[in-house]
Amino acid sequence: MIPLSAYVALSAVLFMTGLAGVLIRRNFIIVLMSVEIMLNAANINLVAFSQHLDSMAGQMAALFVIAIAAGEAAVGLAIIIVVFRGNIATNVDQINLLKW
């Protein structure tokens, strides 16, 4: 059986990778993928602790997070498509269209 610390370490590595992607990269798609990686790291933690504590609450919360992540990805990709079709910018720093 894999110990809980291995799951927590994997989750920490994934979360730090996603955080670095959000902070360093400025491309829309890379930032969106990095946010998804961070949500998956949270899901790994939820499921691992749920298994460790013999509870289904963490697994149900992970299912809600997956559903919210799907909606976030759909809305994020729709915004990216609108911005790319308008030839406004491909860089997050160059966008001020959504302020208004």
N, CA, C and O atoms as a GROMACS GRO file, in nm:
protein
  400
    1MET      N    1   0.084  -0.118   0.000
    1MET     CA    2   0.000   0.000   0.000
    1MET      C    3   0.089   0.125   0.000
    1MET      O    4   0.190   0.130   0.069
    2ILE      N    5   0.050   0.223  -0.076
    2ILE     CA    6   0.128   0.346  -0.087
    2ILE      C    7   0.095   0.436   0.033
    2ILE      O    8  -0.022   0.456   0.064
    3PRO      N    9   0.198   0.488   0.100
    3PRO     CA   10   0.170   0.571   0.219
    3PRO      C   11   0.109   0.706   0.181
    3PRO      O   12   0.122   0.753   0.068
    4LEU      N   13   0.042   0.766   0.278
    4LEU     CA   14  -0.023   0.895   0.258
    4LEU      C   15   0.078   1.003   0.222
    4LEU      O   16   0.046   1.092   0.144
    5SER      N   17   0.197   0.996   0.276
    5SER     CA   18   0.298   1.099   0.249
    5SER      C   19   0.337   1.102   0.102
    5SER      O   20   0.373   1.208   0.051
    6ALA      N   21   0.331   0.989   0.033
    6ALA     CA   22   0.363   0.987  -0.110
    6ALA      C   23   0.258   1.064  -0.189
    6ALA      O   24   0.292   1.138  -0.281
    7TYR      N   25   0.130   1.049  -0.153
    7TYR     CA   26   0.024   1.123  -0.219
    7TYR      C   27   0.036   1.273  -0.192
    7TYR      O   28   0.016   1.355  -0.282
    8VAL      N   29   0.068   1.308  -0.070
    8VAL     CA   30   0.082   1.449  -0.034
    8VAL      C   31   0.202   1.510  -0.107
    8VAL      O   32   0.195   1.624  -0.152
    9ALA      N   33   0.311   1.434  -0.119
    9ALA     CA   34   0.428   1.484  -0.191
    9ALA      C   35   0.398   1.503  -0.339
    9ALA      O   36   0.437   1.603  -0.399
   10LEU      N   37   0.329   1.407  -0.398
   10LEU     CA   38   0.289   1.420  -0.538
   10LEU      C   39   0.199   1.541  -0.558
   10LEU      O   40   0.215   1.616  -0.654
   11SER      N   41   0.105   1.559  -0.468
   11SER     CA   42   0.014   1.672  -0.477
   11SER      C   43   0.090   1.805  -0.463
   11SER      O   44   0.060   1.901  -0.533
   12ALA      N   45   0.186   1.809  -0.374
   12ALA     CA   46   0.265   1.931  -0.356
   12ALA      C   47   0.347   1.963  -0.480
   12ALA      O   48   0.357   2.079  -0.520
   13VAL      N   49   0.405   1.861  -0.542
   13VAL     CA   50   0.483   1.882  -0.664
   13VAL      C   51   0.392   1.932  -0.776
   13VAL      O   52   0.428   2.025  -0.848
   14LEU      N   53   0.275   1.871  -0.792
   14LEU     CA   54   0.181   1.916  -0.894
   14LEU      C   55   0.134   2.059  -0.868
   14LEU      O   56   0.125   2.140  -0.961
   15PHE      N   57   0.103   2.089  -0.744
   15PHE     CA   58   0.056   2.223  -0.712
   15PHE      C   59   0.164   2.327  -0.738
   15PHE      O   60   0.134   2.434  -0.792
   16MET      N   61   0.287   2.298  -0.701
   16MET     CA   62   0.396   2.392  -0.724
   16MET      C   63   0.424   2.410  -0.874
   16MET      O   64   0.458   2.519  -0.918
   17THR      N   65   0.409   2.302  -0.950
   17THR     CA   66   0.425   2.312  -1.095
   17THR      C   67   0.317   2.402  -1.155
   17THR      O   68   0.347   2.486  -1.239
   18GLY      N   69   0.194   2.384  -1.112
   18GLY     CA   70   0.086   2.469  -1.159
   18GLY      C   71   0.102   2.614  -1.118
   18GLY      O   72   0.076   2.705  -1.196
   19LEU      N   73   0.146   2.635  -0.994
   19LEU     CA   74   0.168   2.771  -0.945
   19LEU      C   75   0.278   2.840  -1.023
   19LEU      O   76   0.267   2.957  -1.057
   20ALA      N   77   0.385   2.767  -1.051
   20ALA     CA   78   0.493   2.823  -1.132
   20ALA      C   79   0.445   2.857  -1.273
   20ALA      O   80   0.484   2.959  -1.329
   21GLY      N   81   0.362   2.772  -1.329
   21GLY     CA   82   0.307   2.799  -1.462
   21GLY      C   83   0.219   2.923  -1.464
   21GLY      O   84   0.223   2.999  -1.561
   22VAL      N   85   0.142   2.944  -1.360
   22VAL     CA   86   0.056   3.063  -1.353
   22VAL      C   87   0.140   3.189  -1.335
   22VAL      O   88   0.112   3.291  -1.397
   23LEU      N   89   0.242   3.182  -1.251
   23LEU     CA   90   0.320   3.301  -1.219
   23LEU      C   91   0.423   3.335  -1.327
   23LEU      O   92   0.452   3.453  -1.348
   24ILE      N   93   0.478   3.236  -1.393
   24ILE     CA   94   0.587   3.260  -1.487
   24ILE      C   95   0.538   3.280  -1.630
   24ILE      O   96   0.577   3.376  -1.696
   25ARG      N   97   0.452   3.192  -1.676
   25ARG     CA   98   0.408   3.196  -1.816
   25ARG      C   99   0.295   3.297  -1.831
   25ARG      O  100   0.215   3.315  -1.739
   26ARG      N  101   0.287   3.362  -1.945
   26ARG     CA  102   0.186   3.463  -1.968
   26ARG      C  103   0.091   3.427  -2.082
   26ARG      O  104   0.007   3.509  -2.120
   27ASN      N  105   0.102   3.308  -2.137
   27ASN     CA  106   0.012   3.264  -2.243
   27ASN      C  107  -0.119   3.218  -2.180
   27ASN      O  108  -0.120   3.153  -2.076
   28PHE      N  109  -0.232   3.253  -2.245
   28PHE     CA  110  -0.363   3.218  -2.191
   28PHE      C  111  -0.379   3.069  -2.168
   28PHE      O  112  -0.422   3.026  -2.061
   29ILE      N  113  -0.346   2.991  -2.267
   29ILE     CA  114  -0.369   2.846  -2.260
   29ILE      C  115  -0.281   2.782  -2.155
   29ILE      O  116  -0.325   2.692  -2.083
   30ILE      N  117  -0.157   2.827  -2.144
   30ILE     CA  118  -0.066   2.773  -2.042
   30ILE      C  119  -0.118   2.806  -1.903
   30ILE      O  120  -0.113   2.722  -1.814
   31VAL      N  121  -0.167   2.927  -1.884
   31VAL     CA  122  -0.221   2.966  -1.753
   31VAL      C  123  -0.344   2.881  -1.719
   31VAL      O  124  -0.358   2.835  -1.606
   32LEU      N  125  -0.431   2.859  -1.817
   32LEU     CA  126  -0.550   2.776  -1.794
   32LEU      C  127  -0.511   2.632  -1.760
   32LEU      O  128  -0.570   2.572  -1.670
   33MET      N  129  -0.413   2.578  -1.831
   33MET     CA  130  -0.367   2.442  -1.801
   33MET      C  131  -0.303   2.435  -1.663
   33MET      O  132  -0.318   2.335  -1.593
   34SER      N  133  -0.232   2.540  -1.623
   34SER     CA  134  -0.169   2.542  -1.491
   34SER      C  135  -0.273   2.545  -1.380
   34SER      O  136  -0.255   2.482  -1.276
   35VAL      N  137  -0.380   2.617  -1.401
   35VAL     CA  138  -0.490   2.619  -1.302
   35VAL      C  139  -0.552   2.481  -1.292
   35VAL      O  140  -0.586   2.436  -1.182
   36GLU      N  141  -0.569   2.413  -1.404
   36GLU     CA  142  -0.624   2.277  -1.402
   36GLU      C  143  -0.530   2.182  -1.328
   36GLU      O  144  -0.576   2.093  -1.256
   37ILE      N  145  -0.400   2.198  -1.345
   37ILE     CA  146  -0.304   2.114  -1.271
   37ILE      C  147  -0.316   2.138  -1.121
   37ILE      O  148  -0.308   2.044  -1.042
   38MET      N  149  -0.334   2.263  -1.082
   38MET     CA  150  -0.350   2.293  -0.940
   38MET      C  151  -0.479   2.234  -0.884
   38MET      O  152  -0.481   2.187  -0.770
   39LEU      N  153  -0.586   2.235  -0.962
   39LEU     CA  154  -0.710   2.172  -0.917
   39LEU      C  155  -0.694   2.021  -0.906
   39LEU      O  156  -0.750   1.959  -0.815
   40ASN      N  157  -0.620   1.961  -0.996
   40ASN     CA  158  -0.595   1.816  -0.987
   40ASN      C  159  -0.510   1.782  -0.865
   40ASN      O  160  -0.529   1.677  -0.804
   41ALA      N  161  -0.418   1.870  -0.828
   41ALA     CA  162  -0.340   1.848  -0.706
   41ALA      C  163  -0.430   1.850  -0.583
   41ALA      O  164  -0.413   1.769  -0.491
   42ALA      N  165  -0.525   1.942  -0.581
   42ALA     CA  166  -0.621   1.945  -0.470
   42ALA      C  167  -0.706   1.819  -0.468
   42ALA      O  168  -0.737   1.767  -0.361
   43ASN      N  169  -0.745   1.770  -0.585
   43ASN     CA  170  -0.824   1.646  -0.591
   43ASN      C  171  -0.746   1.527  -0.538
   43ASN      O  172  -0.801   1.443  -0.468
   44ILE      N  173  -0.618   1.519  -0.570
   44ILE     CA  174  -0.535   1.409  -0.518
   44ILE      C  175  -0.532   1.414  -0.366
   44ILE      O  176  -0.543   1.310  -0.301
   45ASN      N  177  -0.517   1.533  -0.310
   45ASN     CA  178  -0.517   1.546  -0.164
   45ASN      C  179  -0.651   1.506  -0.105
   45ASN      O  180  -0.656   1.434  -0.005
   46LEU      N  181  -0.760   1.550  -0.165
   46LEU     CA  182  -0.892   1.516  -0.114
   46LEU      C  183  -0.915   1.365  -0.113
   46LEU      O  184  -0.962   1.309  -0.014
   47VAL      N  185  -0.882   1.300  -0.223
   47VAL     CA  186  -0.904   1.156  -0.233
   47VAL      C  187  -0.809   1.078  -0.141
   47VAL      O  188  -0.850   0.979  -0.081
   48ALA      N  189  -0.685   1.122  -0.131
   48ALA     CA  190  -0.589   1.053  -0.045
   48ALA      C  191  -0.630   1.060   0.102
   48ALA      O  192  -0.626   0.960   0.173
   49PHE      N  193  -0.669   1.178   0.148
   49PHE     CA  194  -0.711   1.190   0.287
   49PHE      C  195  -0.844   1.121   0.311
   49PHE      O  196  -0.869   1.070   0.420
   50SER      N  197  -0.930   1.119   0.211
   50SER     CA  198  -1.055   1.046   0.223
   50SER      C  199  -1.030   0.897   0.241
   50SER      O  200  -1.094   0.831   0.323
   51GLN      N  201  -0.936   0.845   0.164
   51GLN     CA  202  -0.901   0.703   0.176
   51GLN      C  203  -0.835   0.675   0.311
   51GLN      O  204  -0.862   0.573   0.374
   52HIS      N  205  -0.750   0.766   0.355
   52HIS     CA  206  -0.679   0.747   0.482
   52HIS      C  207  -0.775   0.752   0.601
   52HIS      O  208  -0.755   0.679   0.698
   53LEU      N  209  -0.877   0.835   0.594
   53LEU     CA  210  -0.971   0.850   0.705
   53LEU      C  211  -1.094   0.762   0.692
   53LEU      O  212  -1.184   0.771   0.775
   54ASP      N  213  -1.101   0.678   0.589
   54ASP     CA  214  -1.215   0.591   0.562
   54ASP      C  215  -1.346   0.669   0.556
   54ASP      O  216  -1.445   0.634   0.621
   55SER      N  217  -1.345   0.774   0.478
   55SER     CA  218  -1.462   0.860   0.463
   55SER      C  219  -1.485   0.885   0.315
   55SER      O  220  -1.390   0.887   0.236
   56MET      N  221  -1.608   0.904   0.277
   56MET     CA  222  -1.641   0.932   0.137
   56MET      C  223  -1.654   1.082   0.111
   56MET      O  224  -1.675   1.123  -0.004
   57ALA      N  225  -1.642   1.164   0.213
   57ALA     CA  226  -1.662   1.309   0.197
   57ALA      C  227  -1.559   1.370   0.104
   57ALA      O  228  -1.593   1.455   0.022
   58GLY      N  229  -1.434   1.329   0.115
   58GLY     CA  230  -1.329   1.383   0.029
   58GLY      C  231  -1.348   1.345  -0.116
   58GLY      O  232  -1.321   1.424  -0.206
   59GLN      N  233  -1.395   1.223  -0.140
   59GLN     CA  234  -1.419   1.180  -0.277
   59GLN      C  235  -1.537   1.254  -0.339
   59GLN      O  236  -1.535   1.286  -0.458
   60MET      N  237  -1.639   1.279  -0.260
   60MET     CA  238  -1.752   1.356  -0.312
   60MET      C  239  -1.711   1.501  -0.339
   60MET      O  240  -1.754   1.560  -0.438
   61ALA      N  241  -1.629   1.557  -0.253
   61ALA     CA  242  -1.580   1.693  -0.276
   61ALA      C  243  -1.494   1.697  -0.403
   61ALA      O  244  -1.499   1.795  -0.478
   62ALA      N  245  -1.415   1.592  -0.426
   62ALA     CA  246  -1.333   1.586  -0.547
   62ALA      C  247  -1.421   1.582  -0.672
   62ALA      O  248  -1.385   1.642  -0.774
   63LEU      N  249  -1.533   1.514  -0.665
   63LEU     CA  250  -1.625   1.512  -0.779
   63LEU      C  251  -1.682   1.651  -0.806
   63LEU      O  252  -1.698   1.690  -0.922
   64PHE      N  253  -1.714   1.725  -0.700
   64PHE     CA  254  -1.761   1.863  -0.718
   64PHE      C  255  -1.652   1.951  -0.778
   64PHE      O  256  -1.680   2.035  -0.864
   65VAL      N  257  -1.529   1.932  -0.734
   65VAL     CA  258  -1.417   2.010  -0.789
   65VAL      C  259  -1.398   1.978  -0.936
   65VAL      O  260  -1.369   2.068  -1.015
   66ILE      N  261  -1.412   1.852  -0.974
   66ILE     CA  262  -1.399   1.814  -1.115
   66ILE      C  263  -1.509   1.880  -1.198
   66ILE      O  264  -1.483   1.927  -1.308
   67ALA      N  265  -1.631   1.883  -1.146
   67ALA     CA  266  -1.741   1.947  -1.219
   67ALA      C  267  -1.718   2.097  -1.233
   67ALA      O  268  -1.743   2.154  -1.340
   68ILE      N  269  -1.671   2.161  -1.128
   68ILE     CA  270  -1.642   2.304  -1.135
   68ILE      C  271  -1.526   2.330  -1.230
   68ILE      O  272  -1.527   2.429  -1.303
   69ALA      N  273  -1.426   2.242  -1.231
   69ALA     CA  274  -1.312   2.258  -1.322
   69ALA      C  275  -1.355   2.245  -1.468
   69ALA      O  276  -1.301   2.313  -1.555
   70ALA      N  277  -1.451   2.159  -1.494
   70ALA     CA  278  -1.501   2.145  -1.632
   70ALA      C  279  -1.570   2.274  -1.676
   70ALA      O  280  -1.551   2.320  -1.789
   71GLY      N  281  -1.650   2.330  -1.590
   71GLY     CA  282  -1.715   2.458  -1.622
   71GLY      C  283  -1.614   2.570  -1.639
   71GLY      O  284  -1.627   2.654  -1.729
   72GLU      N  285  -1.514   2.573  -1.552
   72GLU     CA  286  -1.410   2.675  -1.561
   72GLU      C  287  -1.332   2.662  -1.691
   72GLU      O  288  -1.298   2.762  -1.754
   73ALA      N  289  -1.303   2.540  -1.731
   73ALA     CA  290  -1.231   2.519  -1.857
   73ALA      C  291  -1.314   2.562  -1.977
   73ALA      O  292  -1.261   2.620  -2.071
   74ALA      N  293  -1.443   2.533  -1.974
   74ALA     CA  294  -1.530   2.572  -2.086
   74ALA      C  295  -1.540   2.724  -2.097
   74ALA      O  296  -1.529   2.778  -2.207
   75VAL      N  297  -1.560   2.792  -1.986
   75VAL     CA  298  -1.570   2.938  -1.989
   75VAL      C  299  -1.436   3.000  -2.025
   75VAL      O  300  -1.430   3.095  -2.103
   76GLY      N  301  -1.328   2.946  -1.970
   76GLY     CA  302  -1.195   2.998  -2.001
   76GLY      C  303  -1.160   2.982  -2.147
   76GLY      O  304  -1.106   3.074  -2.209
   77LEU      N  305  -1.190   2.866  -2.204
   77LEU     CA  306  -1.162   2.845  -2.346
   77LEU      C  307  -1.250   2.933  -2.434
   77LEU      O  308  -1.205   2.979  -2.539
   78ALA      N  309  -1.374   2.958  -2.394
   78ALA     CA  310  -1.460   3.048  -2.470
   78ALA      C  311  -1.404   3.190  -2.470
   78ALA      O  312  -1.404   3.257  -2.574
   79ILE      N  313  -1.355   3.235  -2.357
   79ILE     CA  314  -1.294   3.368  -2.350
   79ILE      C  315  -1.169   3.373  -2.436
   79ILE      O  316  -1.145   3.472  -2.506
   80ILE      N  317  -1.089   3.269  -2.433
   80ILE     CA  318  -0.967   3.265  -2.513
   80ILE      C  319  -1.000   3.270  -2.662
   80ILE      O  320  -0.932   3.338  -2.738
   81ILE      N  321  -1.103   3.198  -2.704
   81ILE     CA  322  -1.142   3.198  -2.846
   81ILE      C  323  -1.188   3.336  -2.889
   81ILE      O  324  -1.153   3.382  -2.997
   82VAL      N  325  -1.266   3.404  -2.806
   82VAL     CA  326  -1.313   3.538  -2.840
   82VAL      C  327  -1.195   3.634  -2.853
   82VAL      O  328  -1.191   3.716  -2.945
   83VAL      N  329  -1.101   3.624  -2.763
   83VAL     CA  330  -0.985   3.713  -2.766
   83VAL      C  331  -0.897   3.682  -2.887
   83VAL      O  332  -0.849   3.775  -2.953
   84PHE      N  333  -0.875   3.555  -2.918
   84PHE     CA  334  -0.792   3.520  -3.033
   84PHE      C  335  -0.859   3.559  -3.165
   84PHE      O  336  -0.790   3.602  -3.258
   85ARG      N  337  -0.990   3.544  -3.175
   85ARG     CA  338  -1.059   3.581  -3.298
   85ARG      C  339  -1.057   3.732  -3.322
   85ARG      O  340  -1.056   3.777  -3.436
   86GLY      N  341  -1.055   3.807  -3.216
   86GLY     CA  342  -1.049   3.951  -3.229
   86GLY      C  343  -0.908   4.003  -3.251
   86GLY      O  344  -0.889   4.123  -3.267
   87ASN      N  345  -0.810   3.914  -3.253
   87ASN     CA  346  -0.668   3.951  -3.269
   87ASN      C  347  -0.627   4.059  -3.170
   87ASN      O  348  -0.550   4.149  -3.203
   88ILE      N  349  -0.678   4.050  -3.051
   88ILE     CA  350  -0.647   4.150  -2.949
   88ILE      C  351  -0.509   4.124  -2.891
   88ILE      O  352  -0.424   4.212  -2.893
   89ALA      N  353  -0.486   4.005  -2.840
   89ALA     CA  354  -0.356   3.971  -2.782
   89ALA      C  355  -0.353   3.823  -2.753
   89ALA      O  356  -0.456   3.756  -2.744
   90THR      N  357  -0.232   3.773  -2.738
   90THR     CA  358  -0.214   3.635  -2.695
   90THR      C  359  -0.147   3.629  -2.558
   90THR      O  360  -0.125   3.521  -2.504
   91ASN      N  361  -0.116   3.743  -2.504
   91ASN     CA  362  -0.046   3.751  -2.377
   91ASN      C  363  -0.143   3.803  -2.271
   91ASN      O  364  -0.223   3.893  -2.298
   92VAL      N  365  -0.136   3.747  -2.154
   92VAL     CA  366  -0.226   3.786  -2.045
   92VAL      C  367  -0.203   3.932  -2.005
   92VAL      O  368  -0.298   4.003  -1.972
   93ASP      N  369  -0.078   3.976  -2.009
   93ASP     CA  370  -0.047   4.113  -1.968
   93ASP      C  371  -0.100   4.218  -2.064
   93ASP      O  372  -0.121   4.333  -2.025
   94GLN      N  373  -0.123   4.181  -2.190
   94GLN     CA  374  -0.166   4.276  -2.291
   94GLN      C  375  -0.318   4.297  -2.294
   94GLN      O  376  -0.368   4.384  -2.366
   95ILE      N  377  -0.389   4.218  -2.219
   95ILE     CA  378  -0.535   4.224  -2.224
   95ILE      C  379  -0.588   4.324  -2.122
   95ILE      O  380  -0.556   4.315  -2.003
   96ASN      N  381  -0.666   4.419  -2.168
   96ASN     CA  382  -0.742   4.505  -2.079
   96ASN      C  383  -0.887   4.512  -2.128
   96ASN      O  384  -0.964   4.596  -2.082
   97LEU      N  385  -0.923   4.422  -2.220
   97LEU     CA  386  -1.056   4.418  -2.278
   97LEU      C  387  -1.163   4.383  -2.174
   97LEU      O  388  -1.273   4.437  -2.178
   98LEU      N  389  -1.130   4.293  -2.081
   98LEU     CA  390  -1.230   4.243  -1.988
   98LEU      C  391  -1.245   4.329  -1.863
   98LEU      O  392  -1.316   4.290  -1.770
   99LYS      N  393  -1.182   4.444  -1.859
   99LYS     CA  394  -1.196   4.533  -1.744
   99LYS      C  395  -1.333   4.599  -1.741
   99LYS      O  396  -1.384   4.628  -1.633
  100TRP      N  397  -1.392   4.622  -1.854
  100TRP     CA  398  -1.518   4.699  -1.860
  100TRP      C  399  -1.633   4.608  -1.850
  100TRP      O  400  -1.748   4.652  -1.853
   0.00000   0.00000   0.00000
